Amino acid sequence: MSTRIAGIVSRRRRSQKKSHSTRLNRPKRLKMSDSGLHSSIMIPAAKPIIEEEEIDAVVEVLKSGMLAEGKVARKFESEFRDYVGTKFATVTSNGTTALSTALEALEIQPGDEVITTPFTFIASANTIAMIGAIPVFVDIEPDTYNIDPNLVEKAITEKTKAIMPVHIFGMPADMPRILEIADKHDLFVIEDACQAHGAEISGRMAGSMGHVSAFSFYATKNLMTAEGGMITTDNEELYDKALEIKNHGRGKQGGYTHYRIGYNNRMMDIVAAIGRVQLRRLPAVVEGRRKNASKYDKFLEEIEELTPQAERKGFKSAYHVYGPRLESANISRDDLVERLREFNIGSRTVYALPCHLQETYRRIHEWRWSKVVRFPDYSSMNFPISESVGRTHLEIPVQPGVTDENVEYIQKTIKKILSQT
Ligand SMILES: Cc1ncc(COP(=O)(O)O)c(C=O)c1O
């Protein structure tokens, strides 16, 4: 076994051992059978909505014989563009390729710095590092979990080219302040709206405020196509570049003339067909999530131990995730998640390890771009708020399939578990 593989194995073993010993020390736990609480099936955190309409739409494309990106994708793009309120939109194979295509369209170069948050899905940071640019992490606000604009300005250097705010859990980042800072320092803003379909700030949709934005349609998302993505922008030049980059450097006319090195980041029409149906459903999905979230918010007013993610005035979350923080409780976050799961409540933690604590960034010197680009030593960095939210947040099912009875059951269960610790 190589030393590196041996190291990974022993690290895994250590963490398995740790969870085993926590198990042994646990107090006697409340069981579904003796609690008076019951749910016969797991209430999942995420559940894709697939109905006859989605199936029919896919079958229609299959029968047409035109399966790859084409007419259906064009329709999906124009409908999505109208929904978000931008001039242009183009489909991609997923949210990661939407972000990476957008970064390349902005001509971010190896060694350029892009400011982003460490409290996000790793793709936000990885798409920056993928092209040899440097992710510069800036800590988050403790209440919204979004990048803290007060810290963004301090992180700007002469190498900074762009800011990538992420609307985490569907809660819009403070775009007005971020855009102001970007404007002052002549920087691009790439909105990572991968979790924020349907989120708004004062009537402006997430994904319509930055120079360019990226959406993901991964299977758990508010609008899902299993895998899929979209780039939105008001800038025609960026749009044209994105079209080339995502399609092997072909011009708009297609064919076999190529103008730049590009990729195959296209979306199949089979997938776009699902997206069109899901887009029609999206307003109701967001409303359903918001309705459940507001019930939890109200409930948590009387639960001292749990604090919801803050939704500021004028900001409207799409509640991709409902993720309160557990603070000053007699039970650990991990134990609470585990107990909720024992009660068939699909709770989980999402970003327990913020990006800078992931092995990817701790060992950035192994990344091939490190031969030509000097990345910072992420392993010596601390982002205390991201780390604290990472340690304390938990996801509670908020998706629209969660019924009023489910919400009531979840609330009662939380109350009971917390009162018995
Ligand atoms: C914030 C964020 N950025 C980027 C991505 C990447 O999207 P995808 O998984 O579709 O590649 C995701 C997906 O979960 C995400 O949540």
The ligand as a MOL file (V3000), in Angstrom:
LIG
                    3D

  0  0  0     0  0            999 V3000
M  V30 BEGIN CTAB
M  V30 COUNTS 16 16 0 0 0
M  V30 BEGIN ATOM
M  V30 1 C -23.8520 25.6680 -4.3170 0
M  V30 2 C -23.6230 24.6690 -5.4120 0
M  V30 3 N -22.7700 24.9800 -6.3880 0
M  V30 4 C -22.5330 24.1320 -7.4010 0
M  V30 5 C -23.1670 22.9190 -7.4770 0
M  V30 6 C -22.8350 21.9670 -8.5950 0
M  V30 7 O -23.9570 21.5440 -9.2950 0
M  V30 8 P -24.0080 20.0760 -9.9630 0
M  V30 9 O -24.0570 19.0770 -8.8750 0
M  V30 10 O -25.2530 20.1130 -10.7890 0
M  V30 11 O -22.7980 19.9410 -10.7930 0
M  V30 12 C -24.0900 22.5580 -6.4940 0
M  V30 13 C -24.7830 21.2730 -6.5470 0
M  V30 14 O -25.2470 20.7310 -5.5950 0
M  V30 15 C -24.3130 23.4600 -5.4180 0
M  V30 16 O -25.1670 23.1500 -4.4380 0
M  V30 END ATOM
M  V30 BEGIN BOND
M  V30 1 1 1 2
M  V30 2 1 2 3
M  V30 3 2 2 15
M  V30 4 2 3 4
M  V30 5 1 4 5
M  V30 6 1 5 6
M  V30 7 2 5 12
M  V30 8 1 6 7
M  V30 9 1 7 8
M  V30 10 2 8 9
M  V30 11 1 8 10
M  V30 12 1 8 11
M  V30 13 1 12 13
M  V30 14 1 12 15
M  V30 15 2 13 14
M  V30 16 1 15 16
M  V30 END BOND
M  V30 END CTAB
M  END
